[in-house]
Amino acid sequence: MFVRFVHLEVKPERWDEAVALFRKTTFPLLEKEPGFMRVVLTGDGAGKAVLMTMWQTPEHHHTYEASGEAEKLTDPFREMFVTPPKSVGYPVVFDREF
């Protein structure tokens, strides 16, 4: 598995709009990506957020990134960001569900 974390800062007055747009457009498109497993969006409602996506393999994620789809999904949010998103990804070395 591979996990990607994106740290976001959304303009507080655009928070609800950003979450609604994510639910309406971003999540349905991610669901269709090969190897996509899960997404978690966390946030404080004041604009600070972390988006986590999980992929079956690092290759699935890298193929997604190289396709340009990630860039397309981010474009509608650009004017909502305070600063550009920062992302980092890691292979999963241990996972256990309870």
N, C-alpha and C positions, 0 to 999 in steps of 0.2 A: 504494500500500500504506500501511497504518497499523500502527504498533507500539505496544503498551501494555505498560508495565512496572509491576509491583506489587511493592513492597518489603514483605517479611513478616518478622515475628519470632515464631516458634512456640516454645512452652515445650519445652525440650530433651527432657523426658521424654515428650512427645507427638509428637516428630518422626516416628518410624516410622509411628505411627497416622495422622498428617496426610498423609504421602506415600501410604500405602495407600488412604486415603479419596479423595485426589485421583485416583489411577489408576482406582479403582473407580467413582466417581460423577461427578466434575467433568469429566474428559477426555471420556468418552463423550457427555456433554451438549453440551460445546463443539463437538465434531465435527459436530453436527447444525445448528449455527447458520449461517444464510446468510452467506457471505463469509468465514467462518473458514478460516484457512489452516494455522496452525501454533501449537504451544505448546512452550515450553521452561521447565522448572522446574529451577532451580539451587539449591544449598544446601550448607551446611557440615556438616550433621548435628547441629550444636549449636543449631540453631534459626533461624539467619539464612538468608533465602532471597530469591530474585528470581524472579518468574513473568513470562515474556514471552509475549504472544499477538500473532499477526500476522493482519491482516485485509486483504481485497482492497482496500477503500476506507475512508476515514474514516467515511463514511456507514454502512457495514455495522457498524462498531464502535459508532457512536453509536446506531444502531437497537437493537443488542443491549443497550447500557447503559440506554436509555430503556425497554426492555421490562420491566425489573425482574428479568430472568433472572440477571444478575451478582450481584445482592443475594441471590437464592435460593441460588445456588451457594456463596456465602460463609458463609451462616448456619450450616451444620453445623461450621464451623471456628472460630467466634467464641470459644468457651471454650478453644481451643487457643492463641490468640494472646497474646503478651505485651503488645503494643500494637496498635492498629488498623492494618490495612494502609494503605499510602500508594501511590497510583498516579499515573502520568503517562503521557501518550501523545503520539506525534509522527507526522506524515506521513513516509514514507520518501523521502529525497531522492536516495539512491544505493544500489543493491543489485547485488552481483555474486557469483555462485557460482563456485567453483573446482573 
